[in-house]
Amino acid sequence: MNTKAWSGRFKEEIDTFLEDFTESVSFDYVLAPYEIRASLAYAKALRKAQILTEEELKVIEQGLRDIEREIREGTFSFRKEQEDVHMNIERALFEKIGEVAYKLHTGRSRNEQVVTDLRLYLADEAEELKNLIKSFIKAIVEKGEAYIDVIMPGFTHLQHAQPVLFTHWLTTYAEAMTCHLDRIIEWEKRLKLCPLGSSAFAGTGFPIDRDFLAKELGFLAPIPHSIYAVSSRDFSLELLFILSLIMLDLSRFSEELILWLSPEFGFIDLPDRLCTGSSIMPQKKNPDSAELIRGKASIVLGNLMQHLILLKNLPLSYNRDLQEDKPPLFQALKITKASLRMATLLVEGLQPKKERLKEITKEGYLLATEVADYLVTKGIPFRQAHHLTGQIVRYAEENNRKLEDLTLEEYKRFSPLIEKDIYQWLTLEHALFRRNILGGTGKKAVRAYLKKLRKNLRLWEK
């Protein structure tokens, strides 16, 4: 006998392969605690609508609480033949309390149930995600404070450009994560809206108090359009986009660690506990932790594209295609959370090689912009100053000299306006001091930025 909830219209048993092909409980079981929460709230709404008696409500609530305990203890058995998390819990409730269990589905559809559960689930996931981002930022702040005096080459086009503080480079990723944290907080306003009461797509025909349901479940408000409520997945798409941005920045951070650790750069060291070795080359110390963050970023970006394509051309309202929204979303969340944890460990273990950085900042004519700026202070228009400095750099290169080693006589060949005070400009310290502007790499500016991050961390904890 066909035991499906929808079997009344069918005269044939479902094909066993179709049953395997269509089931979703193998992945949507993670929504079970949220299905219980939503069902408890809906039962109360049915009571308010005089559809359930007080006694029926108590029986349903007790049955759901028993199932909730079994889920929490890991003793609940999810069955494939019940298709999804919703029907598994409904069937289990029937087996515990009998026919009254089926009253719970009055006016309710799985179309609204799944999107409600998913929104509740993502609200909890967002809290964990925000905490992981905060931990990453905190690790950067602590590392930045510890190495505030370290200067390193800054790069554009992967070429030596200008000197920057190591802390200024590192806190770039704190700023990026602060933006992502803000994005999550903004996104939560659109996430925390309640679909219940939308039914299959046209709205329930029973007098369900939707405002009550939203408040009971901790949502900000009901979704004001029933078709949109069950057929839209913009909230999960938006989260996937944010996760992709997070992974993009973690991947860039990882790429820099990989480069900086190589002998060709030798800017940093990482602890052995965060690296691996080679099965054939005994000398190897590989930054596999960073490489895997970089590699896993491609999966999350693919998850976003998969979800976008899933929704493309879907007619309104609900379609079974939407069942496939959860695997890429769940995978992206798992990877991003794990990558944030790993990146935090990498920041905590990161050690700049001070002597190497001190030596490398003497190469690449990092102070060339200082010469151009100096000429500007002598009244030379910047474009002309830039051209003159380029000539000075070429001369120094051809003679295998550093800018600070050129004599005043040599400098005056390029401009009679150059005086002895140019040598005050040809130090890393002077270059950094000149950049004590908001957002700049001067030590005072960077300390102020660290202070701001510390303040934000305290505010975020409230």
C-alpha positions in Angstrom: 0.0 0.0 0.0 1.3 3.5 -0.9 1.9 5.3 2.4 3.0 8.7 1.0 1.2 11.8 2.3 0.1 12.6 -1.2 -0.9 9.0 -2.3 -4.6 9.5 -2.5 -4.5 10.6 -6.2 -2.2 7.8 -7.3 -3.0 4.2 -8.1 0.6 2.9 -8.5 3.3 2.5 -6.0 6.2 4.9 -6.4 9.1 3.6 -8.4 11.9 2.6 -6.0 14.5 4.5 -8.0 12.3 7.6 -8.1 12.1 7.3 -4.3 15.9 7.4 -4.1 16.2 10.1 -6.8 13.7 12.5 -5.0 14.6 12.1 -1.3 16.2 15.0 0.4 16.3 13.8 4.0 19.9 12.7 3.5 20.8 16.4 3.7 17.8 18.4 4.9 17.8 16.4 8.2 20.0 19.2 9.6 16.9 21.3 9.6 15.1 19.0 12.0 15.5 21.2 15.1 14.1 24.2 13.2 11.2 22.1 11.9 10.3 21.3 15.5 10.5 25.0 16.5 8.3 26.1 13.5 5.8 23.3 14.2 5.5 24.2 17.9 4.8 27.8 16.9 2.3 26.7 14.2 0.5 24.5 16.6 -0.1 27.5 18.9 -1.3 29.5 15.9 -3.8 26.7 15.1 -5.0 26.9 18.7 -5.5 30.7 18.4 -7.5 30.1 15.3 -9.7 27.6 17.2 -8.6 24.7 14.9 -7.0 22.8 17.8 -8.4 22.3 21.2 -6.3 23.1 24.2 -5.9 19.4 24.9 -4.9 18.6 21.3 -2.3 21.4 21.5 -0.8 19.9 24.7 -0.6 16.4 23.1 1.0 17.8 19.9 3.5 19.9 21.9 4.5 16.9 24.1 4.9 14.7 21.0 7.1 17.3 19.3 9.2 17.8 22.5 9.8 14.0 22.6 10.9 14.0 19.0 13.1 17.0 19.7 14.8 15.2 22.5 15.4 12.1 20.3 17.0 14.3 17.6 19.2 16.0 20.2 20.3 12.7 21.6 20.9 11.2 18.2 18.4 8.4 18.6 15.8 9.7 16.1 15.7 7.5 12.9 15.3 9.4 9.6 13.7 7.3 7.0 14.3 7.7 3.3 10.8 6.5 2.3 9.4 9.6 4.2 11.1 11.8 1.6 12.2 14.8 3.7 12.7 16.1 7.2 9.1 17.4 7.3 7.4 14.1 6.5 9.8 12.2 8.8 8.8 14.4 11.8 5.1 14.3 10.8 5.2 10.5 10.6 7.1 10.2 13.9 4.5 12.5 15.5 1.7 10.3 14.2 3.3 7.2 15.6 3.6 8.9 19.0 0.2 10.6 19.4 -2.1 9.1 16.6 -4.4 10.9 14.2 -4.3 14.3 16.0 -0.8 14.7 14.6 -2.2 15.2 11.1 -4.2 18.2 12.3 -0.9 20.1 12.6 -0.7 20.3 8.8 -4.0 22.2 8.5 -3.5 25.1 6.1 0.3 24.4 6.0 2.5 23.3 3.1 6.0 21.9 2.9 6.7 24.8 0.5 6.5 27.2 3.4 7.9 24.8 6.0 11.2 24.3 4.2 11.9 28.0 3.6 10.9 28.8 7.2 13.3 26.1 8.6 16.0 27.3 6.3 15.7 30.9 7.4 15.8 29.8 11.1 18.8 27.6 10.4 20.7 30.4 8.6 20.0 32.8 11.5 21.8 30.5 13.8 24.6 29.9 11.3 25.0 33.7 10.9 25.8 34.0 14.6 28.6 31.4 14.4 29.9 33.0 11.2 30.0 36.5 12.8 31.8 35.1 15.8 34.5 33.4 13.6 35.0 36.7 11.7 35.4 38.6 15.0 38.0 36.0 16.1 39.9 36.4 12.9 39.9 40.2 13.3 41.0 39.9 16.9 43.9 37.7 16.0 45.0 40.3 13.4 44.8 43.1 16.0 46.9 41.2 18.4 49.5 40.3 15.8 49.5 43.8 14.4 50.1 45.3 17.9 53.0 42.9 18.5 54.8 43.9 15.3 53.9 47.5 14.9 57.6 48.5 14.4 58.2 46.1 11.5 58.5 47.7 8.0 58.2 45.7 4.8 58.0 46.5 1.1 54.5 47.2 -0.2 53.7 45.9 -3.7 51.7 46.9 -6.8 51.9 44.5 -9.8 53.9 42.3 -7.4 56.8 44.8 -7.8 58.4 46.8 -5.0 56.3 50.0 -4.6 56.6 51.9 -1.3 57.4 50.9 2.3 54.5 50.0 4.6 54.2 48.8 8.1 53.8 45.0 8.4 50.8 45.8 10.6 49.3 48.0 7.8 49.5 45.1 5.4 48.1 42.6 7.8 45.2 44.8 8.9 44.0 45.1 5.3 42.3 41.7 5.9 40.7 43.0 9.1 39.2 45.9 7.2 37.9 43.4 4.5 36.3 41.2 7.2 34.8 44.2 8.9 33.0 44.9 5.6 31.8 41.3 5.4 30.6 41.4 9.0 28.6 44.6 8.1 27.2 42.7 5.1 26.0 39.8 7.2 24.3 42.2 9.7 22.5 44.0 6.8 21.6 40.7 5.2 20.0 39.5 8.5 17.3 42.2 8.1 16.2 40.5 4.9 16.7 36.9 6.3 14.6 37.3 9.5 11.2 37.4 7.8 8.6 34.7 8.4 7.0 32.8 5.5 4.5 30.8 7.6 1.0 31.5 6.6 1.9 31.5 2.9 0.9 27.9 2.6 1.7 26.3 -0.8 1.9 29.7 -2.4 -1.6 31.4 -2.3 -1.8 32.0 1.4 -3.6 29.8 3.9 -7.4 29.7 3.9 -7.5 29.5 7.7 -7.4 32.5 10.1 -3.7 32.1 11.1 -2.2 35.0 12.9 1.0 35.6 10.9 2.2 38.4 13.2 2.0 36.0 16.1 4.0 33.3 14.2 6.7 35.8 13.3 7.1 37.0 16.8 7.0 33.5 18.3 9.9 32.4 16.1 12.0 35.5 16.5 11.5 36.9 13.1 11.2 40.6 12.5 7.9 40.4 10.6 5.9 38.2 8.2 6.8 38.2 4.6 4.0 40.3 3.0 3.7 38.3 -0.2 2.9 34.6 -0.2 4.2 33.7 -3.7 7.4 35.5 -3.1 7.7 33.8 0.3 7.8 30.2 -1.0 9.5 30.7 -4.4 12.3 33.2 -3.6 15.8 32.1 -2.5 17.4 35.5 -2.7 18.3 35.3 1.0 20.4 32.2 0.5 21.9 33.6 -2.7 22.9 36.8 -0.9 24.6 34.7 1.8 26.4 32.7 -0.8 27.7 35.9 -2.3 28.9 37.1 1.1 30.6 33.7 1.7 32.2 34.0 -1.7 33.6 37.4 -0.8 34.9 36.1 2.5 36.6 33.2 0.8 38.0 35.5 -1.9 39.8 37.5 0.8 40.9 34.4 2.7 42.3 33.1 -0.6 44.2 36.3 -1.3 45.6 36.2 2.3 46.6 32.6 1.8 48.3 33.4 -1.5 50.4 36.1 0.2 51.4 33.8 3.0 52.4 31.1 0.5 54.5 33.7 -1.4 56.0 35.3 1.7 57.0 31.9 3.1 58.9 30.9 0.0 62.8 31.3 0.0 62.5 33.8 -2.8 60.7 36.1 -0.5 61.4 34.8 3.0 59.3 37.5 4.6 57.6 35.3 7.2 57.7 32.0 9.0 54.8 29.7 10.1 54.9 27.2 12.9 55.5 23.6 12.1 52.2 22.6 13.5 50.4 24.5 10.7 52.5 23.1 7.9 53.1 19.6 6.3 56.0 17.9 4.7 56.8 15.9 1.6 56.7 12.2 1.2 59.9 12.2 -0.9 61.8 15.5 -0.1 62.9 15.6 3.5 63.6 19.3 3.6 60.1 20.5 2.6 57.9 22.6 4.9 54.7 23.2 2.9 52.0 25.7 3.7 49.3 23.3 2.9 46.9 24.9 5.3 47.0 28.1 3.3 47.0 26.3 0.0 43.8 24.4 1.0 42.0 27.6 1.9 43.0 28.9 -1.5 41.7 25.7 -3.1 38.5 25.5 -1.1 37.6 29.1 -2.2 37.0 27.7 -5.7 34.3 25.4 -4.3 32.4 28.2 -2.5 32.5 30.3 -5.7 31.2 27.3 -7.6 28.4 26.9 -5.0 27.3 30.5 -5.7 27.2 29.9 -9.4 25.4 26.6 -8.9 22.7 28.3 -6.9 22.3 31.2 -9.4 21.9 28.7 -12.2 19.4 26.7 -10.2 17.1 29.7 -9.9 17.5 30.8 -13.5 14.3 30.4 -15.5 12.2 28.9 -12.7 8.6 29.8 -13.1 6.6 30.9 -10.1 5.9 29.6 -7.6 7.5 26.6 -5.9 9.3 24.0 -8.0 11.0 20.8 -6.8 14.3 22.2 -8.3 14.5 24.3 -5.1 15.2 21.1 -3.2 18.7 21.4 -4.6 19.4 24.8 -3.0 20.6 23.3 0.2 23.6 21.1 -0.6 25.7 24.0 -2.1 24.6 26.3 0.7 25.4 23.8 3.4 28.8 23.0 1.8 29.7 26.7 1.4 28.9 27.4 5.0 30.9 24.4 6.3 33.9 25.4 4.1 33.9 29.1 5.0 33.6 28.4 8.7 36.5 25.9 8.6 38.6 28.3 6.5 38.0 31.2 8.9 39.2 28.9 11.8 42.3 27.9 9.8 43.1 31.5 8.8 42.8 32.6 12.4 45.3 29.9 13.4 47.6 31.1 10.6 47.5 34.7 11.8 48.2 33.6 15.4 51.2 31.6 14.3 52.5 34.1 11.7 56.0 35.5 12.4 57.6 38.2 10.3 61.3 37.8 9.6 62.5 41.1 10.8 66.1 41.0 9.6 65.1 39.7 6.1 62.5 42.5 5.8 65.0 45.1 7.0 67.4 44.0 4.2 64.7 43.7 1.4 63.4 47.2 2.1 66.8 48.5 0.9 66.0 47.1 -2.6 63.7 48.1 -5.3 63.9 51.9 -4.9 61.0 52.0 -2.4 61.7 55.7 -1.7 61.5 56.9 -5.3 58.1 58.5 -4.6 59.7 60.4 -1.7 62.2 62.0 -4.2 59.3 63.0 -6.4 57.4 64.5 -3.5 60.5 66.3 -2.3 60.8 68.0 -5.7 57.2 69.0 -5.5 57.9 70.8 -2.2 60.6 72.7 -4.2 57.9 74.1 -6.5 58.3 71.6 -9.4 54.9 70.3 -10.8 54.4 66.7 -9.9 54.5 65.3 -13.5 57.8 67.0 -14.1 59.0 65.8 -10.7 57.9 62.3 -11.6 59.9 62.4 -14.8 63.0 63.7 -13.1 62.8 61.0 -10.4 62.5 58.4 -13.1 65.7 59.6 -14.6 67.4 59.6 -11.2 66.3 56.0 -10.6 67.6 54.9 -14.0 70.9 56.6 -13.3 71.1 54.8 -9.9 70.3 51.5 -11.5 72.8 51.8 -14.2 75.5 52.7 -11.6 74.3 50.0 -9.2 73.7 52.6 -6.5 70.9 53.2 -4.0 69.1 56.6 -3.9 70.5 57.4 -0.5 74.1 56.7 -1.8 74.0 59.3 -4.5 76.0 62.4 -3.8 74.4 65.9 -3.7 76.5 66.8 -6.8 74.9 63.9 -8.6 71.4 64.9 -7.6 72.1 68.5 -8.7 72.8 67.2 -12.2 69.1 66.5 -12.4 67.8 69.6 -10.7 69.6 72.6 -9.0 66.7 72.8 -6.6 67.8 69.7 -4.8 69.6 70.5 -1.5 71.1 68.5 1.4 67.7 68.2 3.0 66.8 65.5 0.4 68.7 63.0 2.6 66.1 63.5 5.3 63.5 62.2 2.9 65.5 59.1 2.0 64.7 57.1 5.1 61.9 54.6 5.7 61.0 56.3 8.9 60.5 59.7 7.2 58.4 58.1 4.4 56.1 56.4 7.0 56.0 59.6 9.2 54.7 61.5 6.2 51.8 59.1 5.9 50.2 59.7 9.3 47.0 60.4 7.5 43.7 58.7 8.1 44.1 55.2 6.5 47.8 55.7 5.9 50.7 53.5 6.8 52.3 55.9 9.3 52.7 54.4 12.7 50.4 56.9 14.4 47.7 56.3 11.8 48.1 52.5 12.1 47.9 52.7 15.9 44.7 54.7 15.6 43.3 52.1 13.2 44.2 49.3 15.7 42.5 51.3 18.4 39.4 51.6 16.2 39.4 47.8 15.6 39.7 47.2 19.4 36.7 49.5 20.0 34.7 47.7 17.3 35.5 44.3 18.9 34.1 45.6 22.2 31.0 47.0 20.5 30.4 43.7 18.7 30.5 41.8 21.9 27.6 43.8 23.3 
